[in-house]
Amino acid sequence: MGNLNKVMLMGRLTRDPEVTEFKNGGKVANLGFAVHNRRKNANTGEWEETPVWLNMKAYNHEHGRKLADLAGLLKKGRQVFVEGHLVLEQWDGKEDGKHHSKLFVYVDGIEFTGEKPREEGEPAPGPADHAPGEHVADAGWPEEAAPKPAKAGRRK
């Protein structure tokens, strides 16, 4: 029997990414992330959203995508789609000597979704605001109409 460790989430950043650079030139972006679970309240009968708070890490890969650089372009409140895998980090505390552990989502891919949060008075984004991996529709580029399909003829 095989194993599968794959996470796919769409949610929002809860803080600006914190990018750290290592002595060897590598980088990691630490991300706070939130998704919502919807459930019906048994007492009121109304739908409620319960937040789920996650911690993520995005690394620059030597021979691949520069995910830490890409994540560094994001800001708090930005909606993104993330693909990744779960990692349990464990360590012994320096001060207390106690064993600690924390579950992270290590980012394997990230796509910008939704509308980019804007500062007050900031103009709508144009082609210059388009970041790598960002959807064209999110960058404010005009959409082209899809071609109409050809009519199928009758078969005899």
OpenMM code with the backbone's topology and positions (N, CA, C; nanometers):
from openmm import Vec3, app, unit

residues = "MET GLY ASN LEU ASN LYS VAL MET LEU MET GLY ARG LEU THR ARG ASP PRO GLU VAL THR GLU PHE LYS ASN GLY GLY LYS VAL ALA ASN LEU GLY PHE ALA VAL HIS ASN ARG ARG LYS ASN ALA ASN THR GLY GLU TRP GLU GLU THR PRO VAL TRP LEU ASN MET LYS ALA TYR ASN HIS GLU HIS GLY ARG LYS LEU ALA ASP LEU ALA GLY LEU LEU LYS LYS GLY ARG GLN VAL PHE VAL GLU GLY HIS LEU VAL LEU GLU GLN TRP ASP GLY LYS GLU ASP GLY LYS HIS HIS SER LYS LEU PHE VAL TYR VAL ASP GLY ILE GLU PHE THR GLY GLU LYS PRO ARG GLU GLU GLY GLU PRO ALA PRO GLY PRO ALA ASP HIS ALA PRO GLY GLU HIS VAL ALA ASP ALA GLY TRP PRO GLU GLU ALA ALA PRO LYS PRO ALA LYS ALA GLY ARG ARG LYS".split()
positions = [
    Vec3(0.0847, -0.1174, 0.0000),
    Vec3(0.0000, 0.0000, 0.0000),
    Vec3(0.0893, 0.1238, 0.0000),
    Vec3(0.0578, 0.2206, -0.0856),
    Vec3(0.1380, 0.3413, -0.0989),
    Vec3(0.0935, 0.4512, -0.0049),
    Vec3(0.1689, 0.5573, -0.0035),
    Vec3(0.1381, 0.6752, 0.0762),
    Vec3(0.1205, 0.7947, -0.0151),
    Vec3(0.0414, 0.8888, 0.0271),
    Vec3(0.0228, 1.0126, -0.0469),
    Vec3(0.0232, 1.1276, 0.0525),
    Vec3(0.1104, 1.2247, 0.0307),
    Vec3(0.1193, 1.3423, 0.1157),
    Vec3(0.1040, 1.4630, 0.0243),
    Vec3(-0.0187, 1.5053, 0.0001),
    Vec3(-0.0490, 1.6142, -0.0929),
    Vec3(-0.1540, 1.7036, -0.0293),
    Vec3(-0.1301, 1.8349, -0.0338),
    Vec3(-0.2227, 1.9322, 0.0221),
    Vec3(-0.2574, 2.0320, -0.0871),
    Vec3(-0.3859, 2.0623, -0.1027),
    Vec3(-0.4316, 2.1652, -0.1963),
    Vec3(-0.5281, 2.2550, -0.1193),
    Vec3(-0.4944, 2.3833, -0.1114),
    Vec3(-0.5722, 2.4772, -0.0310),
    Vec3(-0.5926, 2.6082, -0.1048),
    Vec3(-0.7079, 2.6705, -0.0832),
    Vec3(-0.7315, 2.8057, -0.1307),
    Vec3(-0.7764, 2.8863, -0.0100),
    Vec3(-0.7013, 2.9924, 0.0168),
    Vec3(-0.7319, 3.0752, 0.1320),
    Vec3(-0.6601, 3.2077, 0.1221),
    Vec3(-0.6401, 3.2715, 0.2369),
    Vec3(-0.5786, 3.4043, 0.2396),
    Vec3(-0.4598, 3.4062, 0.3350),
    Vec3(-0.3642, 3.4934, 0.3020),
    Vec3(-0.2491, 3.5136, 0.3897),
    Vec3(-0.2931, 3.5933, 0.5117),
    Vec3(-0.2470, 3.5521, 0.6287),
    Vec3(-0.2852, 3.6201, 0.7520),
    Vec3(-0.1826, 3.7242, 0.7951),
    Vec3(-0.0687, 3.7258, 0.7278),
    Vec3(0.0350, 3.8264, 0.7551),
    Vec3(0.1244, 3.8370, 0.6324),
    Vec3(0.2022, 3.9436, 0.6255),
    Vec3(0.2992, 3.9557, 0.5173),
    Vec3(0.4042, 3.8459, 0.5328),
    Vec3(0.4509, 3.7869, 0.4220),
    Vec3(0.5532, 3.6822, 0.4305),
    Vec3(0.6824, 3.7350, 0.4927),
    Vec3(0.7484, 3.6491, 0.5693),
    Vec3(0.8784, 3.6810, 0.6280),
    Vec3(0.9827, 3.5985, 0.5531),
    Vec3(1.0648, 3.6643, 0.4706),
    Vec3(1.1641, 3.5945, 0.3893),
    Vec3(1.2987, 3.5977, 0.4611),
    Vec3(1.3592, 3.4797, 0.4762),
    Vec3(1.4894, 3.4658, 0.5407),
    Vec3(1.5878, 3.4110, 0.4387),
    Vec3(1.7065, 3.4711, 0.4352),
    Vec3(1.8115, 3.4242, 0.3444),
    Vec3(1.9176, 3.3514, 0.4261),
    Vec3(1.9625, 3.2345, 0.3744),
    Vec3(2.0639, 3.1540, 0.4414),
    Vec3(2.2040, 3.1919, 0.3937),
    Vec3(2.3039, 3.1518, 0.4705),
    Vec3(2.4433, 3.1804, 0.4350),
    Vec3(2.4810, 3.1194, 0.3002),
    Vec3(2.4208, 3.0050, 0.2664),
    Vec3(2.4531, 2.9374, 0.1398),
    Vec3(2.3787, 2.9964, 0.0197),
    Vec3(2.3008, 3.1027, 0.0422),
    Vec3(2.2285, 3.1683, -0.0664),
    Vec3(2.0842, 3.1246, -0.0813),
    Vec3(2.0422, 3.0216, -0.0088),
    Vec3(1.9037, 2.9757, -0.0146),
    Vec3(1.8106, 3.0724, 0.0565),
    Vec3(1.6819, 3.0585, 0.0288),
    Vec3(1.5809, 3.1444, 0.0916),
    Vec3(1.4605, 3.0617, 0.1315),
    Vec3(1.3908, 3.1094, 0.2344),
    Vec3(1.2633, 3.0519, 0.2747),
    Vec3(1.1697, 3.1666, 0.3106),
    Vec3(1.0445, 3.1531, 0.2693),
    Vec3(0.9405, 3.2486, 0.3075),
    Vec3(0.8468, 3.1783, 0.4047),
    Vec3(0.8289, 3.2369, 0.5223),
    Vec3(0.7346, 3.1848, 0.6209),
    Vec3(0.6022, 3.2569, 0.6015),
    Vec3(0.4962, 3.1775, 0.5859),
    Vec3(0.3645, 3.2322, 0.5548),
    Vec3(0.2629, 3.1922, 0.6612),
    Vec3(0.1790, 3.2856, 0.7011),
    Vec3(0.0616, 3.2561, 0.7807),
    Vec3(-0.0560, 3.2458, 0.6852),
    Vec3(-0.1407, 3.1452, 0.7020),
    Vec3(-0.2442, 3.1154, 0.6033),
    Vec3(-0.3710, 3.0747, 0.6766),
    Vec3(-0.4853, 3.1085, 0.6199),
    Vec3(-0.6135, 3.0693, 0.6793),
    Vec3(-0.7090, 3.0216, 0.5707),
    Vec3(-0.7793, 2.9147, 0.6023),
    Vec3(-0.8889, 2.8652, 0.5196),
    Vec3(-1.0105, 2.8549, 0.6117),
    Vec3(-1.1275, 2.8422, 0.5533),
    Vec3(-1.2492, 2.8335, 0.6332),
    Vec3(-1.3219, 2.7023, 0.6065),
    Vec3(-1.3707, 2.6422, 0.7127),
    Vec3(-1.4601, 2.5275, 0.7020),
    Vec3(-1.6013, 2.5782, 0.7248),
    Vec3(-1.6933, 2.5363, 0.6381),
    Vec3(-1.8337, 2.5760, 0.6535),
    Vec3(-1.9100, 2.4648, 0.7218),
    Vec3(-1.9940, 2.5047, 0.8161),
    Vec3(-2.0795, 2.4068, 0.8823),
    Vec3(-2.2089, 2.4742, 0.9233),
    Vec3(-2.3110, 2.3953, 0.9351),
    Vec3(-2.4409, 2.4472, 0.9746),
    Vec3(-2.4523, 2.4417, 1.1267),
    Vec3(-2.4877, 2.5541, 1.1877),
    Vec3(-2.5053, 2.5623, 1.3316),
    Vec3(-2.6326, 2.4869, 1.3688),
    Vec3(-2.6199, 2.3889, 1.4578),
    Vec3(-2.7346, 2.3063, 1.4963),
    Vec3(-2.8417, 2.3864, 1.5694),
    Vec3(-2.8034, 2.4910, 1.6418),
    Vec3(-2.9000, 2.5704, 1.7185),
    Vec3(-2.9744, 2.6715, 1.6324),
    Vec3(-2.9015, 2.7435, 1.5469),
    Vec3(-2.9631, 2.8504, 1.4684),
    Vec3(-3.0036, 2.8059, 1.3281),
    Vec3(-2.9431, 2.6977, 1.2785),
    Vec3(-2.9721, 2.6529, 1.1428),
    Vec3(-2.9007, 2.7336, 1.0356),
    Vec3(-2.8173, 2.8290, 1.0765),
    Vec3(-2.7453, 2.9125, 0.9806),
    Vec3(-2.6065, 2.8559, 0.9544),
    Vec3(-2.5550, 2.8866, 0.8355),
    Vec3(-2.4212, 2.8422, 0.7990),
    Vec3(-2.3177, 2.9338, 0.8639),
    Vec3(-2.2119, 2.8737, 0.9174),
    Vec3(-2.1034, 2.9475, 0.9810),
    Vec3(-1.9713, 2.9064, 0.9182),
    Vec3(-1.8764, 2.9969, 0.9190),
    Vec3(-1.7420, 2.9661, 0.8716),
    Vec3(-1.6476, 2.9640, 0.9905),
    Vec3(-1.5760, 2.8543, 1.0041),
    Vec3(-1.4789, 2.8388, 1.1118),
    Vec3(-1.3389, 2.8444, 1.0511),
    Vec3(-1.2549, 2.9389, 1.0949),
    Vec3(-1.1215, 2.9493, 1.0357),
    Vec3(-1.0295, 2.8366, 1.0814),
    Vec3(-0.9406, 2.7963, 0.9902),
    Vec3(-0.8343, 2.7017, 1.0199),
    Vec3(-0.7044, 2.7749, 0.9889),
    Vec3(-0.6191, 2.7889, 1.0893),
    Vec3(-0.4951, 2.8653, 1.0768),
    Vec3(-0.3805, 2.7697, 1.0487),
    Vec3(-0.2996, 2.8003, 0.9471),
    Vec3(-0.1891, 2.7133, 0.9067),
    Vec3(-0.0596, 2.7930, 0.8947),
    Vec3(0.0509, 2.7239, 0.9144),
    Vec3(0.1825, 2.7813, 0.8907),
    Vec3(0.2421, 2.7122, 0.7695),
    Vec3(0.3008, 2.7915, 0.6796),
    Vec3(0.3581, 2.7381, 0.5561),
    Vec3(0.5002, 2.7886, 0.5386),
    Vec3(0.5784, 2.7087, 0.4641),
    Vec3(0.7133, 2.7493, 0.4264),
    Vec3(0.7289, 2.7289, 0.2769),
    Vec3(0.7833, 2.8301, 0.2101),
    Vec3(0.8105, 2.8228, 0.0662),
    Vec3(0.9597, 2.8450, 0.0465),
    Vec3(1.0255, 2.7467, -0.0139),
    Vec3(1.1705, 2.7527, -0.0351),
    Vec3(1.2017, 2.7834, -0.1809),
    Vec3(1.3157, 2.8478, -0.2027),
    Vec3(1.3720, 2.8567, -0.3374),
    Vec3(1.4428, 2.7243, -0.3633),
    Vec3(1.4170, 2.6637, -0.4792),
    Vec3(1.4813, 2.5376, -0.5145),
    Vec3(1.5959, 2.5661, -0.6101),
    Vec3(1.7075, 2.4962, -0.5910),
    Vec3(1.8266, 2.5202, -0.6718),
    Vec3(1.7981, 2.5039, -0.8205),
    Vec3(1.7282, 2.3980, -0.8565),
    Vec3(1.6975, 2.3722, -0.9970),
    Vec3(1.5471, 2.3711, -1.0184),
    Vec3(1.4808, 2.4787, -0.9823),
    Vec3(1.3354, 2.4817, -0.9967),
    Vec3(1.2804, 2.6183, -0.9659),
    Vec3(1.1542, 2.6189, -0.9285),
    Vec3(1.0843, 2.7444, -0.9020),
    Vec3(1.1414, 2.8143, -0.7799),
    Vec3(1.1429, 2.9409, -0.7857),
    Vec3(1.1902, 3.0246, -0.6756),
    Vec3(1.0691, 3.0646, -0.5925),
    Vec3(1.0164, 2.9698, -0.5151),
    Vec3(0.8910, 2.9905, -0.4425),
    Vec3(0.9032, 3.0951, -0.3321),
    Vec3(1.0183, 3.1043, -0.2674),
    Vec3(1.0347, 3.2058, -0.1631),
    Vec3(1.0299, 3.3451, -0.2250),
    Vec3(1.0921, 3.3622, -0.3420),
    Vec3(1.0874, 3.4920, -0.4096),
    Vec3(0.9450, 3.5252, -0.4523),
    Vec3(0.8734, 3.4255, -0.5061),
    Vec3(0.7356, 3.4458, -0.5494),
    Vec3(0.6462, 3.4800, -0.4295),
    Vec3(0.6603, 3.4050, -0.3214),
    Vec3(0.5791, 3.4296, -0.2019),
    Vec3(0.6098, 3.5664, -0.1423),
    Vec3(0.7343, 3.6123, -0.1567),
    Vec3(0.7729, 3.7429, -0.1045),
    Vec3(0.7000, 3.8581, -0.1705),
    Vec3(0.6397, 3.8346, -0.2884),
    Vec3(0.5627, 3.9381, -0.3576),
    Vec3(0.4232, 3.9559, -0.2983),
    Vec3(0.3806, 3.8623, -0.2158),
    Vec3(0.2456, 3.8627, -0.1614),
    Vec3(0.2349, 3.9539, -0.0399),
    Vec3(0.1120, 3.9898, -0.0091),
    Vec3(0.0830, 4.0736, 0.1074),
    Vec3(-0.0306, 4.0107, 0.1876),
    Vec3(-0.0412, 4.0514, 0.3119),
    Vec3(-0.1489, 4.0061, 0.3999),
    Vec3(-0.2840, 4.0283, 0.3312),
    Vec3(-0.3713, 3.9282, 0.3400),
    Vec3(-0.5051, 3.9396, 0.2835),
    Vec3(-0.5166, 3.8862, 0.1423),
    Vec3(-0.4055, 3.8585, 0.0765),
    Vec3(-0.4082, 3.8109, -0.0620),
    Vec3(-0.4592, 3.6672, -0.0664),
    Vec3(-0.5525, 3.6406, -0.1576),
    Vec3(-0.6041, 3.5052, -0.1757),
    Vec3(-0.5126, 3.4301, -0.2706),
    Vec3(-0.4748, 3.3073, -0.2329),
    Vec3(-0.3876, 3.2250, -0.3158),
    Vec3(-0.4328, 3.0799, -0.3125),
    Vec3(-0.3930, 3.0060, -0.4161),
    Vec3(-0.4111, 2.8616, -0.4224),
    Vec3(-0.2740, 2.8006, -0.3999),
    Vec3(-0.2634, 2.7086, -0.3054),
    Vec3(-0.1353, 2.6486, -0.2688),
    Vec3(-0.1425, 2.4978, -0.2831),
    Vec3(-0.0396, 2.4417, -0.3436),
    Vec3(-0.0196, 2.2970, -0.3450),
    Vec3(0.1059, 2.2699, -0.2646),
    Vec3(0.1033, 2.1666, -0.1826),
    Vec3(0.2200, 2.1375, -0.1017),
    Vec3(0.2096, 2.0013, -0.0361),
    Vec3(0.2917, 1.9816, 0.0657),
    Vec3(0.2903, 1.8570, 0.1417),
    Vec3(0.3151, 1.8888, 0.2889),
    Vec3(0.2720, 1.7987, 0.3765),
    Vec3(0.2837, 1.8192, 0.5207),
    Vec3(0.4199, 1.7737, 0.5708),
    Vec3(0.4760, 1.8521, 0.6623),
    Vec3(0.6036, 1.8173, 0.7251),
    Vec3(0.5912, 1.8476, 0.8744),
    Vec3(0.6304, 1.7506, 0.9578),
    Vec3(0.6328, 1.7705, 1.1017),
    Vec3(0.7760, 1.8051, 1.1414),
    Vec3(0.7961, 1.9302, 1.1829),
    Vec3(0.9284, 1.9728, 1.2286),
    Vec3(0.9368, 1.9490, 1.3792),
    Vec3(1.0505, 1.8943, 1.4243),
    Vec3(1.0706, 1.8643, 1.5657),
    Vec3(1.2051, 1.9197, 1.6112),
    Vec3(1.2093, 1.9699, 1.7349),
    Vec3(1.3330, 2.0240, 1.7898),
    Vec3(1.3243, 2.0253, 1.9413),
    Vec3(1.4420, 2.0382, 2.0036),
    Vec3(1.4510, 2.0533, 2.1484),
    Vec3(1.4767, 2.1999, 2.1787),
    Vec3(1.3999, 2.2562, 2.2713),
    Vec3(1.4121, 2.3968, 2.3060),
    Vec3(1.5479, 2.4291, 2.3664),
    Vec3(1.6056, 2.5405, 2.3249),
    Vec3(1.7371, 2.5818, 2.3755),
    Vec3(1.7292, 2.6218, 2.5224),
    Vec3(1.6228, 2.6902, 2.5594),
    Vec3(1.6104, 2.7419, 2.6959),
    Vec3(1.5544, 2.6394, 2.7926),
    Vec3(1.4475, 2.5697, 2.7502),
    Vec3(1.3816, 2.4776, 2.8425),
    Vec3(1.4202, 2.3318, 2.8211),
    Vec3(1.4846, 2.2985, 2.7084),
    Vec3(1.5258, 2.1607, 2.6807),
    Vec3(1.4097, 2.0682, 2.6483),
    Vec3(1.2888, 2.1212, 2.6410),
    Vec3(1.1713, 2.0382, 2.6105),
    Vec3(1.1635, 2.0093, 2.4618),
    Vec3(1.1020, 1.8953, 2.4316),
    Vec3(1.0821, 1.8559, 2.2920),
    Vec3(0.9605, 1.9304, 2.2363),
    Vec3(0.9762, 1.9914, 2.1182),
    Vec3(0.8692, 2.0651, 2.0525),
    Vec3(0.8467, 2.0080, 1.9138),
    Vec3(0.7260, 2.0252, 1.8642),
    Vec3(0.6969, 1.9859, 1.7259),
    Vec3(0.5883, 2.0781, 1.6707),
    Vec3(0.5922, 2.0959, 1.5376),
    Vec3(0.4954, 2.1827, 1.4725),
    Vec3(0.4727, 2.1310, 1.3312),
    Vec3(0.3482, 2.1287, 1.2896),
    Vec3(0.3121, 2.0812, 1.1568),
    Vec3(0.3099, 2.1989, 1.0599),
    Vec3(0.3792, 2.1848, 0.9465),
    Vec3(0.3862, 2.2878, 0.8436),
    Vec3(0.3370, 2.2323, 0.7111),
    Vec3(0.2912, 2.3212, 0.6251),
    Vec3(0.2699, 2.2883, 0.4842),
    Vec3(0.3905, 2.3435, 0.4102),
    Vec3(0.4684, 2.2561, 0.3465),
    Vec3(0.5789, 2.2996, 0.2614),
    Vec3(0.5206, 2.3208, 0.1221),
    Vec3(0.5358, 2.4409, 0.0701),
    Vec3(0.4745, 2.4808, -0.0561),
    Vec3(0.5504, 2.4201, -0.1739),
    Vec3(0.4750, 2.3527, -0.2629),
    Vec3(0.5310, 2.2985, -0.3868),
    Vec3(0.4912, 2.3842, -0.5067),
    Vec3(0.3834, 2.4586, -0.4938),
    Vec3(0.3362, 2.5465, -0.6000),
    Vec3(0.2394, 2.6474, -0.5426),
    Vec3(0.2370, 2.7653, -0.6047),
    Vec3(0.1486, 2.8712, -0.5551),
    Vec3(0.0955, 2.9495, -0.6745),
    Vec3(-0.0337, 2.9796, -0.6725),
    Vec3(-0.0964, 3.0603, -0.7772),
    Vec3(-0.1747, 3.1725, -0.7113),
    Vec3(-0.1616, 3.2913, -0.7670),
    Vec3(-0.2368, 3.4053, -0.7169),
    Vec3(-0.3795, 3.3921, -0.7695),
    Vec3(-0.4783, 3.4109, -0.6829),
    Vec3(-0.6188, 3.4065, -0.7226),
    Vec3(-0.6882, 3.5276, -0.6633),
    Vec3(-0.8115, 3.5468, -0.7025),
    Vec3(-0.8872, 3.6581, -0.6466),
    Vec3(-0.8260, 3.7909, -0.6842),
    Vec3(-0.8801, 3.8946, -0.6281),
    Vec3(-0.8326, 4.0283, -0.6594),
    Vec3(-0.7205, 4.0677, -0.5652),
    Vec3(-0.6195, 4.1311, -0.6195),
    Vec3(-0.5056, 4.1785, -0.5421),
    Vec3(-0.5518, 4.2900, -0.4489),
    Vec3(-0.5244, 4.2790, -0.3172),
    Vec3(-0.5608, 4.3881, -0.2264),
    Vec3(-0.4862, 4.5155, -0.2648),
    Vec3(-0.5556, 4.6276, -0.2648),
    Vec3(-0.4943, 4.7549, -0.3048),
    Vec3(-0.4935, 4.8507, -0.1877),
    Vec3(-0.3932, 4.9349, -0.1877),
    Vec3(-0.3874, 5.0424, -0.0896),
    Vec3(-0.4899, 5.1479, -0.1315),
    Vec3(-0.5352, 5.2293, -0.0381),
    Vec3(-0.6324, 5.3334, -0.0688),
    Vec3(-0.5736, 5.4302, -0.1707),
    Vec3(-0.6480, 5.4584, -0.2772),
    Vec3(-0.6037, 5.5493, -0.3812),
    Vec3(-0.5137, 5.4858, -0.4861),
    Vec3(-0.4814, 5.3581, -0.4706),
    Vec3(-0.3956, 5.2901, -0.5676),
    Vec3(-0.4768, 5.2595, -0.6938),
    Vec3(-0.4199, 5.2851, -0.8139),
    Vec3(-0.4939, 5.2579, -0.9372),
    Vec3(-0.5098, 5.1075, -0.9609),
    Vec3(-0.6041, 5.0740, -1.0475),
    Vec3(-0.6255, 4.9338, -1.0844),
    Vec3(-0.4988, 4.8801, -1.1495),
    Vec3(-0.4687, 4.7507, -1.1294),
    Vec3(-0.3459, 4.6941, -1.1846),
    Vec3(-0.3502, 4.6864, -1.3361),
    Vec3(-0.2344, 4.6958, -1.3960),
    Vec3(-0.2190, 4.6814, -1.5404),
    Vec3(-0.1178, 4.5732, -1.5689),
    Vec3(-0.0761, 4.5575, -1.6943),
    Vec3(0.0185, 4.4518, -1.7291),
    Vec3(0.1486, 4.4579, -1.6498),
    Vec3(0.1942, 4.5764, -1.6081),
    Vec3(0.3190, 4.5868, -1.5329),
    Vec3(0.3061, 4.5257, -1.3937),
    Vec3(0.1804, 4.5126, -1.3423),
    Vec3(0.1594, 4.4568, -1.2089),
    Vec3(0.1482, 4.3050, -1.2097),
    Vec3(0.1604, 4.2448, -1.3248),
    Vec3(0.1444, 4.1002, -1.3367),
    Vec3(0.2701, 4.0303, -1.2869),
    Vec3(0.2551, 3.9452, -1.1869),
    Vec3(0.3685, 3.8721, -1.1312),
    Vec3(0.3718, 3.7304, -1.1875),
    Vec3(0.4889, 3.6662, -1.1872),
    Vec3(0.4972, 3.5292, -1.2379),
    Vec3(0.3996, 3.4389, -1.1643),
    Vec3(0.3266, 3.3580, -1.2382),
    Vec3(0.2316, 3.2651, -1.1784),
    Vec3(0.0955, 3.3251, -1.1526),
    Vec3(0.0787, 3.4557, -1.1727),
    Vec3(-0.0487, 3.5205, -1.1470),
    Vec3(-0.1398, 3.5015, -1.2673),
    Vec3(-0.2666, 3.4777, -1.2412),
    Vec3(-0.3629, 3.4605, -1.3491),
    Vec3(-0.3785, 3.5910, -1.4266),
    Vec3(-0.3936, 3.5806, -1.5571),
    Vec3(-0.4083, 3.6989, -1.6418),
    Vec3(-0.5296, 3.7804, -1.5990),
    Vec3(-0.6399, 3.7138, -1.5658),
    Vec3(-0.7613, 3.7856, -1.5265),
    Vec3(-0.7383, 3.8669, -1.3992),
    Vec3(-0.6502, 3.8190, -1.3101),
    Vec3(-0.6221, 3.8906, -1.1866),
    Vec3(-0.5355, 4.0133, -1.2102),
    Vec3(-0.4640, 4.0169, -1.3219),
    Vec3(-0.3725, 4.1269, -1.3487),
    Vec3(-0.4418, 4.2458, -1.4131),
    Vec3(-0.5708, 4.2346, -1.4419),
    Vec3(-0.6439, 4.3463, -1.4997),
    Vec3(-0.6325, 4.3534, -1.6512),
    Vec3(-0.5854, 4.2475, -1.7153),
    Vec3(-0.5760, 4.2468, -1.8608),
    Vec3(-0.7131, 4.2156, -1.9185),
    Vec3(-0.7492, 4.2763, -2.0320),
    Vec3(-0.8814, 4.2500, -2.0891),
    Vec3(-0.8915, 4.1053, -2.1372),
    Vec3(-1.0076, 4.0479, -2.1138),
    Vec3(-1.0305, 3.9107, -2.1592),
    Vec3(-1.0778, 3.9128, -2.3038),
    Vec3(-1.0333, 3.8132, -2.3797),
    Vec3(-1.0786, 3.7993, -2.5170),
    Vec3(-1.1981, 3.7054, -2.5184),
    Vec3(-1.2928, 3.7351, -2.6051),
    Vec3(-1.4108, 3.6500, -2.6156),
    Vec3(-1.3708, 3.5148, -2.6732),
    Vec3(-1.4274, 3.4077, -2.6176),
    Vec3(-1.3976, 3.2733, -2.6659),
    Vec3(-1.4653, 3.2541, -2.8017),
    Vec3(-1.3981, 3.1847, -2.8953),
    Vec3(-1.4598, 3.1621, -3.0257),
    Vec3(-1.5824, 3.0722, -3.0122),
    Vec3(-1.6820, 3.0972, -3.0960),
    Vec3(-1.8043, 3.0176, -3.0933),
    Vec3(-1.7770, 2.8837, -3.1612),
    Vec3(-1.8300, 2.7752, -3.1043),
    Vec3(-1.8068, 2.6450, -3.1662),
    Vec3(-1.8840, 2.6338, -3.2988),
    Vec3(-1.8272, 2.5578, -3.3914),
    Vec3(-1.8910, 2.5360, -3.5205),
    Vec3(-2.0151, 2.4500, -3.5018),
    Vec3(-2.1186, 2.4762, -3.5837),
    Vec3(-2.2416, 2.3971, -3.5749),
    Vec3(-2.2162, 2.2598, -3.6355),
    Vec3(-2.2651, 2.1608, -3.5692),
    Vec3(-2.2495, 2.0241, -3.6197),
    Vec3(-2.3550, 1.9980, -3.7270),
    Vec3(-2.3139, 1.9384, -3.8350),
    Vec3(-2.4077, 1.9048, -3.9424),
    Vec3(-2.4822, 1.7772, -3.9125),
    Vec3(-2.5927, 1.7569, -3.9835),
    Vec3(-2.6706, 1.6339, -3.9639),
    Vec3(-2.6068, 1.5205, -4.0398),
    Vec3(-2.6084, 1.4063, -3.9789),
    Vec3(-2.5552, 1.2868, -4.0444),
    Vec3(-2.6702, 1.2080, -4.1053),
    Vec3(-2.6498, 1.1595, -4.2256),
    Vec3(-2.7559, 1.0809, -4.2922),
    Vec3(-2.7220, 0.9358, -4.2954),
] * unit.nanometer
topology = app.Topology()
chain = topology.addChain("A")
for resn in residues:
    res = topology.addResidue(resn, chain)
    for name in ("N", "CA", "C"):
        topology.addAtom(name, app.Element.getBySymbol(name[0]), res)
